[in-house]
Amino acid sequence: MDWTRERAVAIMHEYTASEALRRHMYAVEIVMRATAARDGADTDAWGIVGLLHDFDYERFPNPDHSPDQEHPSEGVRILTAQGFPEEWGQAILGHATYTGVPRETPMAQALFGVDELSGFLVACALVRPSRSLVDLSVKSVKKKLKDKAFARGVNREDVRQGCEELGVPLDEHIEFVLEALRPHERVFGLGPP
């Protein structure tokens, strides 16, 4: 069976009840597609990986950060049993540093590089008077990154390391992700009411 976006969305919805988590996966999908387009890669494949990277998070939480149990390992086992390509599964495993799976492909590096930052940018927009990404600046994002009390769940080291692995400066990466997300902000519940 072929992997289509429709199939990925159905699986994501089957396993994920949280609207916030669904919105996060949609955001990562959008940025993965933009990254693939920029880099001449397969936008559908990269988008599906972005869409499914956290689909098992609710059912198989991993508070102890087990390298081979729970999220994301359980999710990759479920997908692999349905014919999910190995490279895609490796990218999903690699987005969680505690799995110990190296990020050896551009897809894996991109997923790691956009995951935390995508969520952080949406969080930044949610606290703005405009509730929008349109007027969110790189400078403002960097200021929020320094505020450890803001969006505590976002791993700042992963954001830094993601930029390093992608070989791009932080400012440039933030701007790219913002530009990818802005036209789709309604998908994440952003924008003026």
Secondary structure, DSSP 8 states (H G I E B T S, - for coil): ----HHHHHHHHHHH---HHHHHHHHHHHHHHHHHHHHHTS-HHHHHHHHHHTTTTTTTS--TT--SSSSTTHHHHHHHHHTT--HHHHHHHHHTSGGG-----SHHHHHHHHHHHHHHHHHHHHHTSTT-SSTT--HHHHHHHHH-TTTTTTS-HHHHHHHHHHHT--HHHHHHHHHHHHGGGGGGGT-S--
